[in-house]
């Protein structure tokens, strides 16, 4: 049940693609460790998914960006990220370990129109906050349910799905209670929808020369408004985001293919192999050749 992926798989809409999302029990468990000096990028780029995400940080410090807000999580803390929320993670310092579950709300909701769906799950997914933090001091029940879910998924004993559903139900009920004191999100937020559309366009044209004016034109806004939107929701400029995304795409190709480095550089939108090497080393701390060798060693 535990899936470990050094790179996140995203579709053209910057939506995370989960390996087992077609299964009847749509839950993915991630257990990842990042030691100091590891070859992976310190940033998990902005993305979204229809699944709810429950996140726990046993070790390290992580900054979570959700929409136009950022939160800092320290060791022992956790959070819940709502369905459809655009979010990112940044490792801030030292070794980091995180565990998370991504699960379809239907696991808890059951049949559409059921009391679980209409009274508990759907109101939270549609009207609840995009992000909820949990701390050991006041949310022990959340962490108890998280640890129980982790153990059940790890063991996969007969009938574990029923027990997991109960544990996730407790987590959602706690989130619903806690969410009542925080402002609700706007699921149809026009600005975030525009951002997702521009990200999709950038993904589809990643190998081509792209300017801020091109991105803004697709979003039907001016370049200055585009700059402000990226700073607000992604906490970087459009150019910075595009550079990171191209390097991330290149890193994935270097890790899982034998494609020539020159071909990867051009396919990922870099004007020359030498410029690609310079940008890649500045972001990752390794040259493309060193990165491939270290990843495969």
N, C-alpha and C positions, 0 to 999 in steps of 0.2 A: 504493500500500500504506500510505502514511503517513496516519493519521487524526488530524486536529486538532479537538478539541471543547472549547470554552470551558466547557461544563457536562457533567457526567457524567450519563448516562441510567441510572436505576435502576428496577427493578420494585418491586412491593409488598412484597417481602421484603428490600429494601435490597441486592439483588443487581445488579451492574452488567450492563447490557444492551449487548452489543457488536454493532456494525452488521453484521459479516460472520460472526457466530457460526454461521450456517447453511451456510457454505461447507465444501467438503470439506477445505480446508487452513485450519483454524481458528486463525489467528494475526492479531493486531492490533498494529500498531506505532504508538506515540504519540511525537511530538516537539513539545515545548511550551516556550515561553519566557515568563517572567513578569518584566517590568521593574518597577522601583520606581514606585509610583503608578498601576499598572494597575488597571483597574476590577474585576478578578476577586477573589473572596474569597481570603484567605490560607489557608483551610482547605478541604481535600477531605474531606468528611464520611465517617464510618465506613461501609464498604460491604464487599462480598465478591463473589467470583466463583469458578466451578469451575475456571477456567483458572489455571495458574501464571503469576506475574508476575516478570519480570526487570527490574530498575530500575537506571539509571545516572544520576548527577548530575554533569554537566560543570561546572556553575556554581551557587554558592549554598550555603545550609544548609537542610536540611529535617529536621523531626522526624517519624519514622514511628511510629505507634501500632499495635501488633498485639496483640490480646487485651488482657491487663492489663499489658503492658510497653510502654515507649517507647525508641526509639533515635534518635540524632542522626547524620545523614549529612552529611558535608562534601564540597566540590567534589572530584571525582575518585574518589569512593567509590560503591559500588553495593550491591544486595541482591537476594535472591530471597524472594518471598512465596508460601507454599504454597497449594494449592487449598483453598477454603472458609474461609480465615482472615479474620476480621473485622479490617479495617485502615483507617487514615486517614493523611493527609499534612498537615503544617502548614509553610508557608513561614516561616522564622524571620527572615531579614533580607536586604536587598539584592536585586539582580537574580538570578533563578534560571532555570536551564535543566535540563530533565530529559528523558530518553528511556527508554522502556520497551517491553517485549514482553509481551503476554498470549497464551498459547498453550495449546491443549488438550493434556493429557499424552499423548493418543493419537497425536500427531504423532511422538513418540519411541517410545512403547510398541508401536505397530503393533497386530497382532491380539491380542485378549484371550487370555491363556494362553501367549503367546510368551515366549521367554527374556527379551526386552527388557522385557516387561510384568511378569513374575513376579519377576525377579531385580533389576531396577533401578528401574523407574518406580513400580509399585504400592507397594513397601515405603516409598519416600520419601514419596509422596503420603499414604499412610495412617498412617505412623508417624514420619516425619521432623519436624524442627522447623517451626514456623509461619513463622519468619523466620530468614534467614541473611545476615549482613553480609559484604561483600567490600571489601578495601582494596588500593590499588595496590602496597603494599610486599610483600604476601605472596600475592596472587591475580592475578598478571599473566595467567595462562592464561584466567581468567574474562573479563577485559576484552578480551583478544584475540578470544575467541569472540563476545563481545557486539558488538564493532565489526564483525566479519566478518558477523554476522547482520544488522546494521543496513545495511551496504553491499549485501548480497545482496537484501534486501527493497526497498531504495531503487531498485536497478537493475532487478530483476525480469527478468533474462536467462532464456532458455529453460533449464529444468531447475533453476531457483534453489531450488525446494522441496526437492530432494534435498540440496543443499548446506546449506540452512537446517536441515534435519533433523539433519544431521551436527553442525553447530555447536551446536544446542540439546542434542544428545546429550552433547557434551563439557561443556556447562554443567551439565546434570543429574548427570553423573558426578562432576564437581568438587563439586557441592553435596552429593551422597551421601557423598563422602569427608569433606567438612568437617562435615556434619551428624552424623557419628559421634561427635564430641566434645561435642555439645550435647544437652541433655535433649529427648526427643521430646515432641511435643504429644499431647493427648488429643482425637482427632477428634470424639468423642461428648461432649465437655465439656458437662455439663448446664446450667451457668450461661450459657455462650455461646449455646447453643441457645435458652435462655429470652430472652436479650437480642435475638436475631434475631427471635423471635416477637413481642416487644413492639415492636420497630422496625416490623415488618410491620403490626401493628395501628395504630400511630401514623400510618403512611403512608396507610392506608385511611381514617383519620378526621381527616386534617390540616385540613380546613375547619371542623371542629367544635370547640367548647370542650373542652379536655382538661386534666385535673388529674393530679398525680402519683398520686393514689388510683385514677384510672381506669386508668392504665398498669400500676400494681402489681396491680390486680385481674385484668387480663388475663394477667399473668404468674403469677398464683396465689401472690403473695408480699405481704408488708406494704409500706407506703410507705417505711419506713426501709431495708428490705432492697433495695428498688428503687433508692433513692438510692445506696446503697453499690455496687450492681451497675453502675450507669451510671458512677459515678466510677472504678471499677476497670477497666472495659472500654472506655469511651468518653471518660474523663478530663474529664467535665463532668456537670452535674446533668441529670435528665430535662427540666426546664424549659428549660435552656440549649440542650440538644440540639434540642428541639422548635422553639425560636425560630430557631436557625440553619437547620434544615431548611425551615421556612416561608419564610425569607428566600431560601434557595437556590432553592426552587420558584418564588418570585415573580421572582427574577432571570432564571430560564430563560424564564418567560412574557414578561417585559419584552423579552428579547433576540430572541425568535423569533415573537412574535405582535403584533398590533395591538390587543389587548384593552384596554379602558379600565383605568386604574390602580385606580380604585375597585373594579371587578369583580375584579381580580387580588388586591387586598388582602383582600376578603371571602372569595374562594375559597380563599385560603391561610391562613385562620383568624384574621385580625386583626380586632379588634372595630370599628375605624373606619379610614378612609383616613389621618387625621392621625396616629394611633398607628402605623400601618404606615410612614408616611414617617419618623417619628422613629426607629423601630427599624431600618429599612433603612439610613438614613444613618449611624447609629451603627456598624453592622456593615460596610457597604461603602464609607463615605466619600463617597457621592453620594446625592442624593435619587433616588427612583424615576424621575422625569422626566429628571434629569441623566444617570442611568445609561443609560436607553434611548437618549438622544441621543448619549452618548459611545460606546456599543456600536455604533450604526448609522452613526456618522460614518466 
